[in-house]
Amino acid sequence: MRVIDEILGRNEFIENPPVLLDIGASGQLHEKWKDIAKHSICIAFDADKREMSFVEKETDNYKKLYVYNCVVSDKSSDESDFYLTRSPFCSSMLYPATKKLEDWEFADIFEVKKQIKIKTVDLPTVISELNIQKIDWFKTDSQGIDLRLFKSLGEEIINKILVAEFEPGIIDAYEGEDKFVDLMLYMDTNNFWMSDINILGSKRLSKYTLEKLSEKISKNILSTLKISPGWVEVLYFNDFKQIDLLDKRDFLLGWIFSIIEGQYGFALEIALKGFEKYDDEIFKKLEDHTLKELELNYQVELKKYRSLSHIIKKISEKIIKSRK
């Protein structure tokens, strides 16, 4: 997007690029970052050696990319237990809650295949070693320890984070995990608001039930079972209430993140507050751009509505005609 490239080409970002932190990266470029990646520094972690190797390099995707094949914890250690599960995406520092998982269809993917010792590193140590002053977009899928990792950054850094993404559990998947309810309680007491949530889950079907009734129920029938909530993907925005903690760079980047997330109302709020604080015409330009995006979205939705109405009308006419 041209306006994003224009903003990220300003001196504020040439000297201090956006910093994106991705825990549980699995080697993939986060889709939401595709328009900002080339301007940004990314710090990525993935501890499962079957998925990623250690790398620290220049890349076509990012201005600078650091990838660490080590477990991120709230404490650094030369040796920590790490459980490799049947699915590499479920591997964790925490042991799976085997007994409680038995009630769910996806229990098998949490089966521990191997327990290893692996180096752990804490986030404050990493950002200090890289001489990183702040995190702009925090993203984690750490399999049970999202909240403790976030809190380990400390209040000074947390208060300046603009976007934070988590993937906490609703059901008990790991022993002693940070759950969604814990995250909500913490974020509600800090300067963040929930922008988006995607509820994911599994079927409440135990292995016991399946074995007992395997000859009576086909797999096709089982595929129709209801999916129950098991975990969430949730995104929070800094509420920009503590504006004394934020600088012009934060307002510009906050606007970009709001546009990426489709939060046009919040983008307008940031643009207005940015102009009031800095009296810089760039924020008027961002306000105008946001209003144009809103108008464009309205026209798209209106077109969809009219198209749907037209289809419904045609179908109704055919039904009425067939009955005559």
C-alpha positions as semicolon CSV with decimal commas, in nm:
position;residue;x (nm);y (nm);z (nm)
1;M;0,000;0,000;0,000
2;R;0,151;0,331;-0,114
3;V;0,060;0,533;0,195
4;I;0,218;0,271;0,424
5;D;0,540;0,277;0,221
6;E;0,537;0,656;0,235
7;I;0,505;0,664;0,612
8;L;0,763;0,392;0,671
9;G;1,003;0,583;0,445
10;R;1,007;0,875;0,689
11;N;1,309;0,948;0,908
12;E;1,128;0,817;1,216
13;F;1,139;0,467;1,066
14;I;1,465;0,485;0,872
15;E;1,640;0,544;1,204
16;N;1,407;0,326;1,411
17;P;1,231;0,056;1,203
18;P;0,918;-0,123;1,326
19;V;1,006;-0,416;1,551
20;L;0,796;-0,731;1,514
21;L;0,836;-1,018;1,758
22;D;0,707;-1,362;1,662
23;I;0,719;-1,651;1,909
24;G;0,632;-1,987;1,753
25;A;0,707;-1,859;1,404
26;S;0,730;-2,199;1,228
27;G;0,920;-2,033;0,945
28;Q;0,620;-1,849;0,800
29;L;0,586;-1,479;0,724
30;H;0,285;-1,354;0,921
31;E;0,025;-1,263;0,659
32;K;-0,062;-0,936;0,832
33;W;0,299;-0,820;0,807
34;K;0,339;-0,853;0,428
35;D;0,295;-0,477;0,369
36;I;0,537;-0,372;0,643
37;A;0,791;-0,656;0,657
38;K;1,043;-0,505;0,415
39;H;1,065;-0,197;0,639
40;S;1,082;-0,394;0,965
41;I;1,306;-0,584;1,201
42;C;1,164;-0,924;1,295
43;I;1,274;-1,133;1,592
44;A;1,139;-1,487;1,557
45;F;1,159;-1,795;1,776
46;D;1,072;-2,159;1,720
47;A;1,205;-2,431;1,947
48;D;1,096;-2,741;1,757
49;K;1,404;-2,847;1,558
50;R;1,192;-3,054;1,324
51;E;1,045;-2,734;1,188
52;M;1,319;-2,469;1,196
53;S;1,695;-2,434;1,228
54;F;1,880;-2,143;1,385
55;V;1,925;-1,849;1,150
56;E;2,028;-1,487;1,176
57;K;2,043;-1,314;0,840
58;E;1,937;-1,054;0,590
59;T;1,624;-1,163;0,405
60;D;1,405;-1,059;0,115
61;N;1,102;-1,046;0,345
62;Y;1,239;-0,827;0,623
63;K;1,483;-0,541;0,657
64;K;1,648;-0,758;0,920
65;L;1,550;-1,101;1,050
66;Y;1,671;-1,279;1,362
67;V;1,548;-1,636;1,412
68;Y;1,641;-1,832;1,723
69;N;1,598;-2,206;1,757
70;C;1,565;-2,200;2,132
71;V;1,280;-2,203;2,377
72;V;1,166;-1,863;2,494
73;S;1,083;-1,861;2,861
74;D;1,038;-1,607;3,135
75;K;1,378;-1,727;3,262
76;S;1,702;-1,810;3,080
77;S;1,855;-2,153;3,136
78;D;2,120;-2,370;2,970
79;E;1,897;-2,676;3,007
80;S;1,520;-2,689;3,033
81;D;1,274;-2,970;2,970
82;F;1,098;-2,952;2,637
83;Y;0,833;-3,197;2,519
84;L;0,821;-3,288;2,151
85;T;0,469;-3,400;2,065
86;R;0,323;-3,593;1,772
87;S;0,229;-3,263;1,614
88;P;0,527;-3,025;1,620
89;F;0,284;-2,739;1,664
90;C;0,188;-2,871;2,009
91;S;0,545;-2,910;2,141
92;S;0,591;-2,714;2,463
93;M;0,788;-2,651;2,779
94;L;0,475;-2,764;2,960
95;Y;0,373;-3,128;2,977
96;P;0,038;-3,196;2,808
97;A;-0,261;-3,236;3,040
98;T;-0,301;-3,593;2,920
99;K;-0,591;-3,696;3,142
100;K;-0,803;-3,391;3,062
101;L;-0,723;-3,412;2,691
102;E;-0,867;-3,765;2,676
103;D;-1,214;-3,615;2,633
104;W;-1,121;-3,454;2,301
105;E;-1,085;-3,586;1,948
106;F;-0,748;-3,418;1,895
107;A;-0,587;-3,568;2,206
108;D;-0,348;-3,783;2,003
109;I;-0,159;-3,487;1,856
110;F;-0,043;-3,399;2,209
111;E;0,119;-3,739;2,259
112;V;0,474;-3,684;2,382
113;K;0,719;-3,852;2,145
114;K;1,036;-3,734;2,310
115;Q;1,155;-3,528;2,605
116;I;1,469;-3,324;2,540
117;K;1,686;-3,069;2,714
118;I;1,708;-2,738;2,535
119;K;1,847;-2,394;2,602
120;T;1,597;-2,131;2,707
121;V;1,634;-1,758;2,674
122;D;1,425;-1,477;2,817
123;L;1,297;-1,189;2,607
124;P;1,468;-0,905;2,798
125;T;1,805;-1,073;2,736
126;V;1,737;-1,111;2,363
127;I;1,624;-0,754;2,301
128;S;1,915;-0,625;2,508
129;E;2,167;-0,829;2,305
130;L;2,015;-0,701;1,981
131;N;2,009;-0,345;2,114
132;I;1,633;-0,327;2,057
133;Q;1,463;-0,049;2,251
134;K;1,099;-0,151;2,209
135;I;0,858;-0,403;2,060
136;D;0,586;-0,266;1,833
137;W;0,391;-0,582;1,743
138;F;0,411;-0,876;1,984
139;K;0,287;-1,211;1,853
140;T;0,307;-1,538;2,040
141;D;0,187;-1,895;2,009
142;S;0,399;-2,051;2,281
143;Q;0,177;-2,345;2,372
144;G;0,077;-2,249;2,722
145;I;0,304;-1,967;2,838
146;D;0,187;-1,666;2,634
147;L;0,102;-1,444;2,930
148;R;0,417;-1,506;3,132
149;L;0,628;-1,429;2,824
150;F;0,443;-1,102;2,770
151;K;0,475;-1,002;3,135
152;S;0,846;-1,086;3,134
153;L;0,909;-0,785;2,909
154;G;0,842;-0,552;3,198
155;E;0,603;-0,261;3,238
156;E;0,813;-0,005;3,050
157;I;0,817;-0,207;2,726
158;I;0,464;-0,346;2,764
159;N;0,310;0,002;2,792
160;K;0,458;0,097;2,454
161;I;0,361;-0,219;2,264
162;L;0,109;-0,117;1,998
163;V;-0,036;-0,457;1,906
164;A;-0,024;-0,788;2,093
165;E;-0,145;-1,122;1,955
166;F;-0,190;-1,433;2,167
167;E;-0,318;-1,789;2,128
168;P;-0,419;-1,900;2,479
169;G;-0,622;-2,204;2,571
170;I;-0,978;-2,226;2,697
171;I;-0,966;-2,594;2,789
172;D;-0,682;-2,757;2,983
173;A;-0,424;-2,867;2,725
174;Y;-0,105;-2,827;2,932
175;E;-0,019;-2,859;3,297
176;G;-0,004;-2,514;3,459
177;E;-0,071;-2,321;3,139
178;D;-0,166;-1,955;3,103
179;K;-0,530;-1,965;2,992
180;F;-0,748;-1,716;2,811
181;V;-0,923;-1,611;3,130
182;D;-0,586;-1,521;3,285
183;L;-0,492;-1,314;2,981
184;M;-0,821;-1,122;2,980
185;L;-0,790;-1,036;3,348
186;Y;-0,438;-0,904;3,294
187;M;-0,505;-0,706;2,976
188;D;-0,819;-0,549;3,123
189;T;-0,605;-0,390;3,395
190;N;-0,359;-0,245;3,144
191;N;-0,371;-0,001;2,853
192;F;-0,507;-0,244;2,592
193;W;-0,841;-0,317;2,427
194;M;-0,948;-0,633;2,247
195;S;-0,973;-0,575;1,873
196;D;-1,038;-0,924;1,740
197;I;-1,095;-1,280;1,852
198;N;-1,118;-1,608;1,663
199;I;-1,249;-1,904;1,862
200;L;-1,108;-2,241;1,759
201;G;-1,159;-2,587;1,897
202;S;-1,208;-2,959;1,869
203;K;-1,485;-3,217;1,891
204;R;-1,584;-3,349;2,231
205;L;-1,525;-3,714;2,143
206;S;-1,309;-3,932;2,362
207;K;-1,096;-4,219;2,240
208;Y;-1,293;-4,443;2,477
209;T;-1,623;-4,352;2,311
210;L;-1,478;-4,394;1,965
211;E;-1,338;-4,739;2,040
212;K;-1,664;-4,859;2,196
213;L;-1,879;-4,741;1,907
214;S;-1,640;-4,767;1,612
215;E;-1,850;-5,036;1,443
216;K;-2,174;-4,842;1,487
217;I;-2,066;-4,494;1,376
218;S;-1,902;-4,414;1,044
219;K;-1,630;-4,152;1,006
220;N;-1,859;-3,956;0,776
221;I;-2,117;-3,922;1,052
222;L;-1,850;-3,824;1,305
223;S;-1,740;-3,542;1,076
224;T;-2,070;-3,368;1,152
225;L;-2,001;-3,342;1,525
226;K;-2,006;-2,994;1,671
227;I;-1,676;-2,814;1,728
228;S;-1,646;-2,688;2,086
229;P;-1,426;-2,394;2,195
230;G;-1,074;-2,505;2,287
231;W;-0,849;-2,205;2,235
232;V;-0,853;-1,859;2,081
233;E;-0,654;-1,632;1,856
234;V;-0,690;-1,289;2,011
235;L;-0,549;-0,948;1,922
236;Y;-0,518;-0,643;2,146
237;F;-0,440;-0,282;2,061
238;N;-0,271;-0,026;2,281
239;D;-0,554;0,213;2,369
240;F;-0,341;0,527;2,315
241;K;-0,475;0,672;2,641
242;Q;-0,130;0,718;2,794
243;I;-0,014;0,948;2,517
244;D;0,277;1,085;2,720
245;L;0,440;0,742;2,683
246;L;0,403;0,747;2,304
247;D;0,589;0,952;2,043
248;K;0,508;1,059;1,686
249;R;0,653;0,734;1,552
250;D;0,406;0,539;1,770
251;F;0,111;0,739;1,640
252;L;0,214;0,686;1,278
253;L;0,275;0,315;1,331
254;G;-0,042;0,277;1,537
255;W;-0,236;0,419;1,244
256;I;-0,070;0,172;1,005
257;F;-0,151;-0,121;1,233
258;S;-0,512;-0,003;1,261
259;I;-0,545;0,006;0,882
260;I;-0,392;-0,342;0,854
261;E;-0,649;-0,470;1,104
262;G;-0,939;-0,288;0,939
263;Q;-0,998;-0,082;1,253
264;Y;-1,081;0,239;1,068
265;G;-1,259;0,399;1,361
266;F;-0,948;0,360;1,575
267;A;-0,730;0,478;1,286
268;L;-0,933;0,802;1,277
269;E;-0,894;0,842;1,653
270;I;-0,516;0,804;1,628
271;A;-0,496;1,047;1,335
272;L;-0,697;1,309;1,526
273;K;-0,495;1,268;1,845
274;G;-0,171;1,273;1,646
275;F;-0,260;1,605;1,485
276;E;-0,365;1,755;1,818
277;K;-0,036;1,653;1,979
278;Y;0,210;1,724;1,697
279;D;0,032;1,971;1,464
280;D;0,177;1,780;1,167
281;E;-0,015;1,775;0,839
282;I;0,076;1,408;0,791
283;F;-0,201;1,323;1,036
284;K;-0,453;1,520;0,831
285;K;-0,345;1,314;0,532
286;L;-0,397;0,994;0,733
287;E;-0,741;1,114;0,839
288;D;-0,837;1,180;0,475
289;H;-0,702;0,842;0,365
290;T;-0,901;0,664;0,636
291;L;-1,223;0,839;0,537
292;K;-1,164;0,736;0,174
293;E;-1,109;0,376;0,284
294;L;-1,436;0,388;0,479
295;E;-1,623;0,522;0,177
296;L;-1,469;0,255;-0,046
297;N;-1,567;-0,020;0,199
298;Y;-1,920;0,118;0,215
299;Q;-1,950;0,111;-0,164
300;V;-1,819;-0,247;-0,176
301;E;-2,069;-0,360;0,089
302;L;-2,350;-0,172;-0,086
303;K;-2,264;-0,345;-0,413
304;K;-2,270;-0,684;-0,238
305;Y;-2,609;-0,604;-0,084
306;R;-2,757;-0,494;-0,416
307;S;-2,617;-0,800;-0,591
308;L;-2,762;-1,029;-0,324
309;S;-3,098;-0,852;-0,339
310;H;-3,101;-0,894;-0,716
311;I;-3,027;-1,268;-0,688
312;I;-3,300;-1,316;-0,425
313;K;-3,547;-1,127;-0,644
314;K;-3,468;-1,345;-0,947
315;I;-3,502;-1,665;-0,745
316;S;-3,833;-1,546;-0,600
317;E;-3,965;-1,465;-0,947
318;K;-3,872;-1,813;-1,071
319;I;-4,042;-1,978;-0,773
320;I;-4,359;-1,773;-0,822
321;K;-4,360;-1,844;-1,195
322;S;-4,316;-2,219;-1,141
323;R;-4,620;-2,228;-0,912
324;K;-4,854;-2,066;-1,161
